[in-house]
Amino acid sequence: MSKMDDALSIISDGLSAVTEGCKLPVRMKNTEDWPKAEVISIRQIKGVFQYYVHYVDYNKRLDEWVTEDRLDTRKIEPPTGKEDKSHANTTVNTGLNTPKRAVTVPASGPVSRPPSPGLEESPIVTGPTVLQAALQKKTARKRKSQSSTETPDTPVPDTPTLDVSTANLNLSVNVEKKETEKSPSSAPRLTGSLAAPGTHDDAITRMKNVELIELGRHRIKPWYFSPYPQELVSLPCIYICEFCLKYVKSRTCLGRHLTKCNLKHPPGNEIYRKNSISFFEIDGRKNKIYAQNLCLLAKLFLDHKTLYYDTDPFLFYVMCETDIKGCHIVGYFSKEKESSEDYNVACILVLPPYQRKSYGKLLIEFSYELSKFEGKTGSPEKPLSDLGLLSYRSYWTYAILQVILNTKAGEDNEAPQITINDICEQTSIKKEDVISTLQSMNLINYYKGQYIICLQKDLLDKYQKEQNRRTVRIDSRSLHWTPKDWSKRSK
């Protein structure tokens, strides 16, 4: 009995050291893996302690409540810069008796906007990094001319000036079979959340608060926190009208709402339809309630998403699958009516039931089609989410390769030539994103005074598979849309 008492005492002492903010190995659900996790919150239900944990270097959608048997208390790391807390002052109640707490939500866009992925500074200015260094130097000069008091954030190596816009890229017609060397700095993280640091310091906003939503014929388990009303988040499921996005507490309430709701599609103008795919343009000022409901829904699946209660400065483009019952929301992207940075996407999302169907690339393609109609180059707001970064990298690669492969050879069978500006004009992709994509694919090389693009066989095979897989594409002939000058409208 004494040995049993000693064992229980050791376990009890270990659990008493588990406080909010500490880190320790936790067994992940349905696996035998024990990754390090941070304890976000502790609660007690019917005398049983539960711990809400975030697995370090994993996406926040994997965060969950765990019980004591899944904690390894032998390797506890105490909270950094915080005092230890006991169970008495860290436990939180759940359910209908949970005290309401005000959550402050930013009213504008992201706090920081880092450069395009893949444009990290390199200390060595040779080969493929020459374009990068020249671009950084050009940007630094532009900033300096705008304000004499401003200084560049990072020093630019002293290199000969290069006008990227007129640099010809000599396309090699030889297909190389060498393996592509991937740079660790440019490769996207496949597991970790890419949310801007410091945007989710509040423990409440770091925890999933909605168990389930029902949207049309789909029941979906949310990934992240969204500030739905407290009386709804305490329920097992939130029911959402798939046409106006109004949220109610029960299927009975939803049934009553559907008898009154006269919408069979998102509000706003239908600007594109081909086969079963439709796009609707929603003005955040004219359709404020719908736009706010759309932001609440999107926040359930976007970790980095800033919830815009002030939707007036934004346009929302909602993609739908259309059938005889109506237009069912698949995903959307939003953009600023006026963007000084030429951002053509502020936020983008494909709902989980429609993911892995190339709809994300279709949304991205549509955003660039709008930029083509506007006669501009565009880029998504940074930082991108993990899935967003992968989708954009894939789209940029496909679009740029399509332009390169369609470039015709010169006279006397000379190697075809193309400029960075040519690629930007044909794709509407911003110059920085074109350069970072060429670098990430290791396509661009500096050889004997000129830039050469070498197309490797594995990359061409991947391009061909992508072309065969993407059966649905945006047809510009089906887009009926006229760009608006919002600067004049605001005056």
Secondary structure, DSSP 4 states (H G I P E B T S, - for coil): -HHHHHHHHHHHHHHHT--TT-EEEBPPTTSS---EEEEEEEEEETTEEEEEEEETTS-GGG-EEEEGGGB-GGG-BPPTTS----HHHHEE--STTPPP------SSS-S--PPPTT----S--STTHHHHHHHHHHHHHHHHHH-TT---SS---------GGG-EEEE--S-B-PPPPPPTTTSPPSSS--PPTTTT-STTTTS-----EEETTEEE---S-----HHHHTSS-EEE-TTT--EESSHHHHHHHHHH---SS-SSEEEEEETTEEEEEEETTTTHHHHHHHHHHHHTT-SSPPP-S--TTEEEEEEEEEETTEEEEEEEEEEESS-TT-EEESEEEE-GGGTTSSHHHHHHHHHHHHHHHHT--BEE-SSPPHHHHHHHHHHHHHHHHHHHHTPPP-GGGPPPEEEHHHHHHHH-B-HHHHHHHHHHTT-EEEETTEEEE--BHHHHHHHHHHHHH------GGGB------HHHHT-
